[in-house]
Amino acid sequence: MKIHLVPAAAGLVLLTGVGVATADQVIVTPEQQTVIREYVDRHPLASISLLGVELNIGSSVPETVELHPIEVPDVQYRYVVVDDRTVLVDPGTRRIVQVID
């Protein structure tokens, strides 16, 4: 009986970890992306360079970077343009939630 419980418990731990990782993901719907792109096109910002910061989801944007509001319903994020790419940032954590090309 013990032999069967160990693999089952290990599998349960792995599945639980996957569930937690999925819960952390931010989903910006395609419709929101379209509205955000249109907003950014109408409100262009100068592109900045961030040395040492990779534009990956989950990376942090330094406190020195000014984040700009997106006045779009149901979008709580701010944006900045880095290396000519629009970056959506969670203003509370300053973590990148999406990079829109």
Phi and psi in radians as a Rosetta constraint file:
Dihedral C 1 N 2 CA 2 C 2 CIRCULARHARMONIC -1.050 0.35
Dihedral N 2 CA 2 C 2 N 3 CIRCULARHARMONIC -0.650 0.35
Dihedral C 2 N 3 CA 3 C 3 CIRCULARHARMONIC -1.087 0.35
Dihedral N 3 CA 3 C 3 N 4 CIRCULARHARMONIC -0.624 0.35
Dihedral C 3 N 4 CA 4 C 4 CIRCULARHARMONIC -1.406 0.35
Dihedral N 4 CA 4 C 4 N 5 CIRCULARHARMONIC -0.476 0.35
Dihedral C 4 N 5 CA 5 C 5 CIRCULARHARMONIC -1.264 0.35
Dihedral N 5 CA 5 C 5 N 6 CIRCULARHARMONIC -0.639 0.35
Dihedral C 5 N 6 CA 6 C 6 CIRCULARHARMONIC -1.096 0.35
Dihedral N 6 CA 6 C 6 N 7 CIRCULARHARMONIC -0.896 0.35
Dihedral C 6 N 7 CA 7 C 7 CIRCULARHARMONIC -1.095 0.35
Dihedral N 7 CA 7 C 7 N 8 CIRCULARHARMONIC -0.632 0.35
Dihedral C 7 N 8 CA 8 C 8 CIRCULARHARMONIC -1.139 0.35
Dihedral N 8 CA 8 C 8 N 9 CIRCULARHARMONIC -0.737 0.35
Dihedral C 8 N 9 CA 9 C 9 CIRCULARHARMONIC -1.146 0.35
Dihedral N 9 CA 9 C 9 N 10 CIRCULARHARMONIC -0.698 0.35
Dihedral C 9 N 10 CA 10 C 10 CIRCULARHARMONIC -1.109 0.35
Dihedral N 10 CA 10 C 10 N 11 CIRCULARHARMONIC -0.732 0.35
Dihedral C 10 N 11 CA 11 C 11 CIRCULARHARMONIC -1.105 0.35
Dihedral N 11 CA 11 C 11 N 12 CIRCULARHARMONIC -0.694 0.35
Dihedral C 11 N 12 CA 12 C 12 CIRCULARHARMONIC -1.114 0.35
Dihedral N 12 CA 12 C 12 N 13 CIRCULARHARMONIC -0.732 0.35
Dihedral C 12 N 13 CA 13 C 13 CIRCULARHARMONIC -1.082 0.35
Dihedral N 13 CA 13 C 13 N 14 CIRCULARHARMONIC -0.753 0.35
Dihedral C 13 N 14 CA 14 C 14 CIRCULARHARMONIC -1.107 0.35
Dihedral N 14 CA 14 C 14 N 15 CIRCULARHARMONIC -0.759 0.35
Dihedral C 14 N 15 CA 15 C 15 CIRCULARHARMONIC -1.132 0.35
Dihedral N 15 CA 15 C 15 N 16 CIRCULARHARMONIC -0.680 0.35
Dihedral C 15 N 16 CA 16 C 16 CIRCULARHARMONIC -1.109 0.35
Dihedral N 16 CA 16 C 16 N 17 CIRCULARHARMONIC -0.737 0.35
Dihedral C 16 N 17 CA 17 C 17 CIRCULARHARMONIC -1.074 0.35
Dihedral N 17 CA 17 C 17 N 18 CIRCULARHARMONIC -0.691 0.35
Dihedral C 17 N 18 CA 18 C 18 CIRCULARHARMONIC -1.126 0.35
Dihedral N 18 CA 18 C 18 N 19 CIRCULARHARMONIC -0.704 0.35
Dihedral C 18 N 19 CA 19 C 19 CIRCULARHARMONIC -1.096 0.35
Dihedral N 19 CA 19 C 19 N 20 CIRCULARHARMONIC -0.715 0.35
Dihedral C 19 N 20 CA 20 C 20 CIRCULARHARMONIC -1.154 0.35
Dihedral N 20 CA 20 C 20 N 21 CIRCULARHARMONIC -0.741 0.35
Dihedral C 20 N 21 CA 21 C 21 CIRCULARHARMONIC -1.097 0.35
Dihedral N 21 CA 21 C 21 N 22 CIRCULARHARMONIC -0.687 0.35
Dihedral C 21 N 22 CA 22 C 22 CIRCULARHARMONIC -1.181 0.35
Dihedral N 22 CA 22 C 22 N 23 CIRCULARHARMONIC -0.634 0.35
Dihedral C 22 N 23 CA 23 C 23 CIRCULARHARMONIC -1.154 0.35
Dihedral N 23 CA 23 C 23 N 24 CIRCULARHARMONIC -0.451 0.35
Dihedral C 23 N 24 CA 24 C 24 CIRCULARHARMONIC -1.396 0.35
Dihedral N 24 CA 24 C 24 N 25 CIRCULARHARMONIC -0.292 0.35
Dihedral C 24 N 25 CA 25 C 25 CIRCULARHARMONIC -1.228 0.35
Dihedral N 25 CA 25 C 25 N 26 CIRCULARHARMONIC 2.452 0.35
Dihedral C 25 N 26 CA 26 C 26 CIRCULARHARMONIC -1.721 0.35
Dihedral N 26 CA 26 C 26 N 27 CIRCULARHARMONIC 2.315 0.35
Dihedral C 26 N 27 CA 27 C 27 CIRCULARHARMONIC -2.007 0.35
Dihedral N 27 CA 27 C 27 N 28 CIRCULARHARMONIC 2.083 0.35
Dihedral C 27 N 28 CA 28 C 28 CIRCULARHARMONIC -1.864 0.35
Dihedral N 28 CA 28 C 28 N 29 CIRCULARHARMONIC 2.042 0.35
Dihedral C 28 N 29 CA 29 C 29 CIRCULARHARMONIC -1.155 0.35
Dihedral N 29 CA 29 C 29 N 30 CIRCULARHARMONIC 2.750 0.35
Dihedral C 29 N 30 CA 30 C 30 CIRCULARHARMONIC -1.001 0.35
Dihedral N 30 CA 30 C 30 N 31 CIRCULARHARMONIC -0.621 0.35
Dihedral C 30 N 31 CA 31 C 31 CIRCULARHARMONIC -1.134 0.35
Dihedral N 31 CA 31 C 31 N 32 CIRCULARHARMONIC -0.747 0.35
Dihedral C 31 N 32 CA 32 C 32 CIRCULARHARMONIC -1.111 0.35
Dihedral N 32 CA 32 C 32 N 33 CIRCULARHARMONIC -0.713 0.35
Dihedral C 32 N 33 CA 33 C 33 CIRCULARHARMONIC -1.032 0.35
Dihedral N 33 CA 33 C 33 N 34 CIRCULARHARMONIC -0.736 0.35
Dihedral C 33 N 34 CA 34 C 34 CIRCULARHARMONIC -1.086 0.35
Dihedral N 34 CA 34 C 34 N 35 CIRCULARHARMONIC -0.812 0.35
Dihedral C 34 N 35 CA 35 C 35 CIRCULARHARMONIC -1.134 0.35
Dihedral N 35 CA 35 C 35 N 36 CIRCULARHARMONIC -0.697 0.35
Dihedral C 35 N 36 CA 36 C 36 CIRCULARHARMONIC -1.120 0.35
Dihedral N 36 CA 36 C 36 N 37 CIRCULARHARMONIC -0.783 0.35
Dihedral C 36 N 37 CA 37 C 37 CIRCULARHARMONIC -1.025 0.35
Dihedral N 37 CA 37 C 37 N 38 CIRCULARHARMONIC -0.771 0.35
Dihedral C 37 N 38 CA 38 C 38 CIRCULARHARMONIC -1.094 0.35
Dihedral N 38 CA 38 C 38 N 39 CIRCULARHARMONIC -0.729 0.35
Dihedral C 38 N 39 CA 39 C 39 CIRCULARHARMONIC -1.100 0.35
Dihedral N 39 CA 39 C 39 N 40 CIRCULARHARMONIC -0.814 0.35
Dihedral C 39 N 40 CA 40 C 40 CIRCULARHARMONIC -1.117 0.35
Dihedral N 40 CA 40 C 40 N 41 CIRCULARHARMONIC -0.650 0.35
Dihedral C 40 N 41 CA 41 C 41 CIRCULARHARMONIC -1.111 0.35
Dihedral N 41 CA 41 C 41 N 42 CIRCULARHARMONIC -0.637 0.35
Dihedral C 41 N 42 CA 42 C 42 CIRCULARHARMONIC -1.394 0.35
Dihedral N 42 CA 42 C 42 N 43 CIRCULARHARMONIC -0.352 0.35
Dihedral C 42 N 43 CA 43 C 43 CIRCULARHARMONIC -2.222 0.35
Dihedral N 43 CA 43 C 43 N 44 CIRCULARHARMONIC 1.160 0.35
Dihedral C 43 N 44 CA 44 C 44 CIRCULARHARMONIC -1.182 0.35
Dihedral N 44 CA 44 C 44 N 45 CIRCULARHARMONIC 2.561 0.35
Dihedral C 44 N 45 CA 45 C 45 CIRCULARHARMONIC -2.083 0.35
Dihedral N 45 CA 45 C 45 N 46 CIRCULARHARMONIC 2.702 0.35
Dihedral C 45 N 46 CA 46 C 46 CIRCULARHARMONIC -1.222 0.35
Dihedral N 46 CA 46 C 46 N 47 CIRCULARHARMONIC 2.413 0.35
Dihedral C 46 N 47 CA 47 C 47 CIRCULARHARMONIC -1.313 0.35
Dihedral N 47 CA 47 C 47 N 48 CIRCULARHARMONIC 2.440 0.35
Dihedral C 47 N 48 CA 48 C 48 CIRCULARHARMONIC -2.030 0.35
Dihedral N 48 CA 48 C 48 N 49 CIRCULARHARMONIC 2.876 0.35
Dihedral C 48 N 49 CA 49 C 49 CIRCULARHARMONIC -1.966 0.35
Dihedral N 49 CA 49 C 49 N 50 CIRCULARHARMONIC 2.428 0.35
Dihedral C 49 N 50 CA 50 C 50 CIRCULARHARMONIC -2.125 0.35
Dihedral N 50 CA 50 C 50 N 51 CIRCULARHARMONIC 1.726 0.35
Dihedral C 50 N 51 CA 51 C 51 CIRCULARHARMONIC -1.199 0.35
Dihedral N 51 CA 51 C 51 N 52 CIRCULARHARMONIC 2.307 0.35
Dihedral C 51 N 52 CA 52 C 52 CIRCULARHARMONIC 1.456 0.35
Dihedral N 52 CA 52 C 52 N 53 CIRCULARHARMONIC 0.002 0.35
Dihedral C 52 N 53 CA 53 C 53 CIRCULARHARMONIC -1.941 0.35
Dihedral N 53 CA 53 C 53 N 54 CIRCULARHARMONIC 2.120 0.35
Dihedral C 53 N 54 CA 54 C 54 CIRCULARHARMONIC -1.529 0.35
Dihedral N 54 CA 54 C 54 N 55 CIRCULARHARMONIC 2.426 0.35
Dihedral C 54 N 55 CA 55 C 55 CIRCULARHARMONIC -1.459 0.35
Dihedral N 55 CA 55 C 55 N 56 CIRCULARHARMONIC 1.205 0.35
Dihedral C 55 N 56 CA 56 C 56 CIRCULARHARMONIC -2.036 0.35
Dihedral N 56 CA 56 C 56 N 57 CIRCULARHARMONIC 2.586 0.35
Dihedral C 56 N 57 CA 57 C 57 CIRCULARHARMONIC -1.048 0.35
Dihedral N 57 CA 57 C 57 N 58 CIRCULARHARMONIC 2.258 0.35
Dihedral C 57 N 58 CA 58 C 58 CIRCULARHARMONIC 1.737 0.35
Dihedral N 58 CA 58 C 58 N 59 CIRCULARHARMONIC -0.313 0.35
Dihedral C 58 N 59 CA 59 C 59 CIRCULARHARMONIC -1.207 0.35
Dihedral N 59 CA 59 C 59 N 60 CIRCULARHARMONIC 2.623 0.35
Dihedral C 59 N 60 CA 60 C 60 CIRCULARHARMONIC -1.655 0.35
Dihedral N 60 CA 60 C 60 N 61 CIRCULARHARMONIC 2.512 0.35
Dihedral C 60 N 61 CA 61 C 61 CIRCULARHARMONIC -1.704 0.35
Dihedral N 61 CA 61 C 61 N 62 CIRCULARHARMONIC 2.302 0.35
Dihedral C 61 N 62 CA 62 C 62 CIRCULARHARMONIC -1.011 0.35
Dihedral N 62 CA 62 C 62 N 63 CIRCULARHARMONIC 2.656 0.35
Dihedral C 62 N 63 CA 63 C 63 CIRCULARHARMONIC -1.056 0.35
Dihedral N 63 CA 63 C 63 N 64 CIRCULARHARMONIC -0.414 0.35
Dihedral C 63 N 64 CA 64 C 64 CIRCULARHARMONIC -1.302 0.35
Dihedral N 64 CA 64 C 64 N 65 CIRCULARHARMONIC -0.223 0.35
Dihedral C 64 N 65 CA 65 C 65 CIRCULARHARMONIC -1.494 0.35
Dihedral N 65 CA 65 C 65 N 66 CIRCULARHARMONIC 2.218 0.35
Dihedral C 65 N 66 CA 66 C 66 CIRCULARHARMONIC -1.385 0.35
Dihedral N 66 CA 66 C 66 N 67 CIRCULARHARMONIC 2.175 0.35
Dihedral C 66 N 67 CA 67 C 67 CIRCULARHARMONIC -1.697 0.35
Dihedral N 67 CA 67 C 67 N 68 CIRCULARHARMONIC 2.405 0.35
Dihedral C 67 N 68 CA 68 C 68 CIRCULARHARMONIC -1.887 0.35
Dihedral N 68 CA 68 C 68 N 69 CIRCULARHARMONIC 2.426 0.35
Dihedral C 68 N 69 CA 69 C 69 CIRCULARHARMONIC -1.228 0.35
Dihedral N 69 CA 69 C 69 N 70 CIRCULARHARMONIC 2.627 0.35
Dihedral C 69 N 70 CA 70 C 70 CIRCULARHARMONIC -1.921 0.35
Dihedral N 70 CA 70 C 70 N 71 CIRCULARHARMONIC 1.961 0.35
Dihedral C 70 N 71 CA 71 C 71 CIRCULARHARMONIC -1.545 0.35
Dihedral N 71 CA 71 C 71 N 72 CIRCULARHARMONIC 1.218 0.35
Dihedral C 71 N 72 CA 72 C 72 CIRCULARHARMONIC -2.260 0.35
Dihedral N 72 CA 72 C 72 N 73 CIRCULARHARMONIC 2.305 0.35
Dihedral C 72 N 73 CA 73 C 73 CIRCULARHARMONIC -0.979 0.35
Dihedral N 73 CA 73 C 73 N 74 CIRCULARHARMONIC 2.469 0.35
Dihedral C 73 N 74 CA 74 C 74 CIRCULARHARMONIC 1.157 0.35
Dihedral N 74 CA 74 C 74 N 75 CIRCULARHARMONIC 0.326 0.35
Dihedral C 74 N 75 CA 75 C 75 CIRCULARHARMONIC -2.118 0.35
Dihedral N 75 CA 75 C 75 N 76 CIRCULARHARMONIC 1.996 0.35
Dihedral C 75 N 76 CA 76 C 76 CIRCULARHARMONIC -1.682 0.35
Dihedral N 76 CA 76 C 76 N 77 CIRCULARHARMONIC -0.004 0.35
Dihedral C 76 N 77 CA 77 C 77 CIRCULARHARMONIC -1.528 0.35
Dihedral N 77 CA 77 C 77 N 78 CIRCULARHARMONIC 2.909 0.35
Dihedral C 77 N 78 CA 78 C 78 CIRCULARHARMONIC -1.970 0.35
Dihedral N 78 CA 78 C 78 N 79 CIRCULARHARMONIC 2.945 0.35
Dihedral C 78 N 79 CA 79 C 79 CIRCULARHARMONIC -2.398 0.35
Dihedral N 79 CA 79 C 79 N 80 CIRCULARHARMONIC 2.803 0.35
Dihedral C 79 N 80 CA 80 C 80 CIRCULARHARMONIC -2.628 0.35
Dihedral N 80 CA 80 C 80 N 81 CIRCULARHARMONIC 2.663 0.35
Dihedral C 80 N 81 CA 81 C 81 CIRCULARHARMONIC -1.854 0.35
Dihedral N 81 CA 81 C 81 N 82 CIRCULARHARMONIC 2.085 0.35
Dihedral C 81 N 82 CA 82 C 82 CIRCULARHARMONIC -2.123 0.35
Dihedral N 82 CA 82 C 82 N 83 CIRCULARHARMONIC 2.163 0.35
Dihedral C 82 N 83 CA 83 C 83 CIRCULARHARMONIC 0.874 0.35
Dihedral N 83 CA 83 C 83 N 84 CIRCULARHARMONIC 0.779 0.35
Dihedral C 83 N 84 CA 84 C 84 CIRCULARHARMONIC 1.099 0.35
Dihedral N 84 CA 84 C 84 N 85 CIRCULARHARMONIC 0.397 0.35
Dihedral C 84 N 85 CA 85 C 85 CIRCULARHARMONIC -2.137 0.35
Dihedral N 85 CA 85 C 85 N 86 CIRCULARHARMONIC 2.337 0.35
Dihedral C 85 N 86 CA 86 C 86 CIRCULARHARMONIC -1.375 0.35
Dihedral N 86 CA 86 C 86 N 87 CIRCULARHARMONIC 2.233 0.35
Dihedral C 86 N 87 CA 87 C 87 CIRCULARHARMONIC -2.066 0.35
Dihedral N 87 CA 87 C 87 N 88 CIRCULARHARMONIC 2.137 0.35
Dihedral C 87 N 88 CA 88 C 88 CIRCULARHARMONIC -1.565 0.35
Dihedral N 88 CA 88 C 88 N 89 CIRCULARHARMONIC 2.321 0.35
Dihedral C 88 N 89 CA 89 C 89 CIRCULARHARMONIC -2.248 0.35
Dihedral N 89 CA 89 C 89 N 90 CIRCULARHARMONIC 2.403 0.35
Dihedral C 89 N 90 CA 90 C 90 CIRCULARHARMONIC -1.335 0.35
Dihedral N 90 CA 90 C 90 N 91 CIRCULARHARMONIC 2.031 0.35
Dihedral C 90 N 91 CA 91 C 91 CIRCULARHARMONIC -1.158 0.35
Dihedral N 91 CA 91 C 91 N 92 CIRCULARHARMONIC -0.422 0.35
Dihedral C 91 N 92 CA 92 C 92 CIRCULARHARMONIC -1.291 0.35
Dihedral N 92 CA 92 C 92 N 93 CIRCULARHARMONIC -0.674 0.35
Dihedral C 92 N 93 CA 93 C 93 CIRCULARHARMONIC -1.871 0.35
Dihedral N 93 CA 93 C 93 N 94 CIRCULARHARMONIC -0.260 0.35
Dihedral C 93 N 94 CA 94 C 94 CIRCULARHARMONIC 1.097 0.35
Dihedral N 94 CA 94 C 94 N 95 CIRCULARHARMONIC 0.408 0.35
Dihedral C 94 N 95 CA 95 C 95 CIRCULARHARMONIC -1.626 0.35
Dihedral N 95 CA 95 C 95 N 96 CIRCULARHARMONIC 2.506 0.35
Dihedral C 95 N 96 CA 96 C 96 CIRCULARHARMONIC -1.242 0.35
Dihedral N 96 CA 96 C 96 N 97 CIRCULARHARMONIC 2.225 0.35
Dihedral C 96 N 97 CA 97 C 97 CIRCULARHARMONIC -1.829 0.35
Dihedral N 97 CA 97 C 97 N 98 CIRCULARHARMONIC -0.389 0.35
Dihedral C 97 N 98 CA 98 C 98 CIRCULARHARMONIC -2.891 0.35
Dihedral N 98 CA 98 C 98 N 99 CIRCULARHARMONIC 2.532 0.35
Dihedral C 98 N 99 CA 99 C 99 CIRCULARHARMONIC -1.990 0.35
Dihedral N 99 CA 99 C 99 N 100 CIRCULARHARMONIC 2.122 0.35
Dihedral C 99 N 100 CA 100 C 100 CIRCULARHARMONIC -1.888 0.35
Dihedral N 100 CA 100 C 100 N 101 CIRCULARHARMONIC 2.081 0.35
